[in-house]
Amino acid sequence: MDNLTIDKAKATPRIFFDATNGVLDIEGDSYPENSMQFYQPVFQWLNTFIAQTTTPITFNFRLDYFNTSSSKCILNILEILERASTSGRPVTLNWHFHEDDDDMKEHGEEFAEDFSISFNFIPF
Amino acid sequence: MNLTGKRILTIDDSTTTRMYLSKMLERYGATVVGAATGQEGVEKALGSRFDLVLLDLMLPDLHGTEVLAMARTYDQVTPIVMLSGEGRIHAVLDALGQGADGYIEKSDLAAIDTVGFLYSLERAIERRAAIVEQKRLQAELAEKNTEILDSINYASRIVRAILPAEEQMSRLLREHFVFFKPRNILSGDFYWIHDIGGSVVFAVADCTGHGVPGAMMSVIGHTLLNQIVVEEQTSEPALILEKLHVGIRKALKQGENSADTQDGMDIALLRIDFRERGVIFAGAKRPLYCVSPTGSLTELPGDRKAIGGRQIEKTRTYTSHWLPFEAGLTFYLATDGFADQPGGTVRKYGSRRFKQFLTELHGRSLAEQKEAFARELAAHQGDEEQRDDILVAGVRL
């Protein structure tokens, strides 16, 4: 399966999903005008990866900022990961945040409250 | 190359050159008209439409670039190719800068390099066509942009009319300020106020999106608050939020299915009860900041549940917080736009710094505070673009 690479742009994060080792990174800012459109290929890749492989997943969120509509897309990703985890796929979820950024830490905590999958909070 | 049906004008004082060009071009199907002087050339060029003009740089009456300038004043569409003697590269470059589309050295004609000659003509015609097309697209883009902006500006008048008027704010809240900066004309942030039986309900909300979609959500939020508070006379903040949540889900047909729209809003809502002398707050992902006259800050967190959007639980409830009514207490309700704004050199402003700034403002009038917010934002933002709608409101008891 091919890797998924989307370069960082002004309003969208860098996305690098490595199909060989299962390390999936999203990093930077996310505030596209049409979040659903931007994240559609991300959802698609993730669903295919989960269906076609058995590689354990390490998902790294390393975001500086995201808008509310992106947060709905992050929820979608978390739902997909939770479903995979529930059906036995090993999933490690890392929520990276800048050590001064209370807001980003809190956003992660809010997501964590809604999901059974455990979050590792990692300051940088 | 096929020149069938094409009208070509040659402007050259040499009869030999004109004859030569006519012969060659007519062989490819073109109709050729000749002019021996610059003046005659200009008259003919402007008198009727040509598909191509070949123009000599050195004419007896006018310089070729002068003829070019006159023609281009009225005609941006016809390709014009300069004919030059050898070693006149500066004059040629000058002509290209003034709207010529190509050039041919007359020595090439003598060598009867027909293929090269025709290729140069073809390139010149293509170049002019590209320029014409680009201009057309620019005009079309400008027109579309104007149309869209007109529409947005008109919509913003409607949205402004819906927002509480300053007279209403002043009548209901003695001392207050609203610092409101939409990112692009229309806003997903909005504020709302109403009085209900000796109380004033004031809300600051941040809808998903900004611009047009944000404004549409704002209007829905505004309408629902009117319905819940004004028509149904609901005054309990937590209950208002609960009803707002149900209302948004109903309005946007949001169910358990995550494919549905997930739009919604974060909101801070305050009821100031002048009769019972109390302040009641409820928030959906937005806190209430409360600063005492001595500058100590208390933060009442909102519930970690947005209004509308994805939902696993069957119902969603919110928490009301009660505070005693103390004169001089200042409450701040804000969307996340200010704290999330990136600066020129630093990352975003941040909630920590925002709270610190609030404590620094104590003791100053709210009119002064509004100015201070504007200055603080400008200083932080620098040349950085505004990322989200910004709304900060202050109310002093």
Interface residues (C-beta under 8 A of the other chain):
Chain A: Y31 E33 D64 Y65 N67 T68 S69 K72 L75 N76 E79 H98 D100 D101 D102 D103 E109 E110 E113 D114
Chain B: D206 C207 T208 G209 G211 S258 Q262 D263 G264 D266 K285 R304 A306 G309 R310 I312 D336 A339 D340 P342 R347 K348 G350 S351 R352 R387 D388
